[in-house]
Amino acid sequence: MRIGEIAALVAVGSQTTVTLELAGPVEFVRPLGRRGSARVLRFHADDPRAAVAALQRGPVPPPLTPERTAPSSTPDLPA
């Protein structure tokens, strides 16, 4: 990972395939724990078109856990 004043580069095999320019800086934590900020993110994606399409769709809500309809069963006690 290389950090510039306004760009973060995440290279895989010395290649990047997607460049994401943000409206404003975003804070992040580097692999060794130091903090940084960037307005441009460059990274490698196996399928760049799919990555860009997913980014354009926006965040995906986490899957919902089904509601319980009955109490959990108690485990069998040892004999």
N, C-alpha and C positions, 0 to 999 in steps of 0.2 A: 504494500500500500504506500503510495507516495502522496504527500499532502502539500498542496500549494496554498497561497493566500486565500483563494476562493474556489479551489477545485480539489476533489478527492479522486484519485485514480486507483482503481482496483483491477490490476492486470492479471490475466491468466495466460501463461505462455507468452508474455510480452504483448498480448493483444487485448484491445477493447473493442466491443462491437456496438455498444449503446452509450450515448452521451445524453444525460438528463440535466437540463438547465432549469433550476428552480427560481421561483419569483423572489425568494429571499433566502438568506442563509439558514441552514439547518445544523443543529449541534449533533455531534456523534462521539462515540468513545472508540479510540484506536485499539488495535489488538493487545497492546501492552498496558492499556488502562488510561493513557493520556487522552485529554479531550481535544476536539477540534471542531471547526465549523467549515461549511462549504456551500456554495451556490450551484456548483456544477459537479455531477457525479458521473464518472466514466467506468463502465464495467463490462465484463464479457458475459454473453448469454449464448447458450447453444442454439437457441432459436430467437434471434433478435426481434423478428416481427411479432412473435407471440409475447415476448417480454414487453414491448412497446404497447401492444394492444391491451395487455393486462394493466399496465400503468395508466392508460387512458380511461379504462373502465372505472378506476377509483378503488378505494378500499373495499374488501370483501368482509362482511361481518363474520365473526366466528360461528361455527356450527352450534346449534342449540342442543342442549341435553334434554331428552324427553322428560316431562314431569313424572314424578312418582305417582302412582295410583294406589299404592299400598305400602305399608312399612316394609323395610328390608327384612329378609328372613334372618333368623338367628342361626349362627353356625351350630352344627351338632356338637354336643359336649362329648369328650372322650369317655369311653366306657370304663 
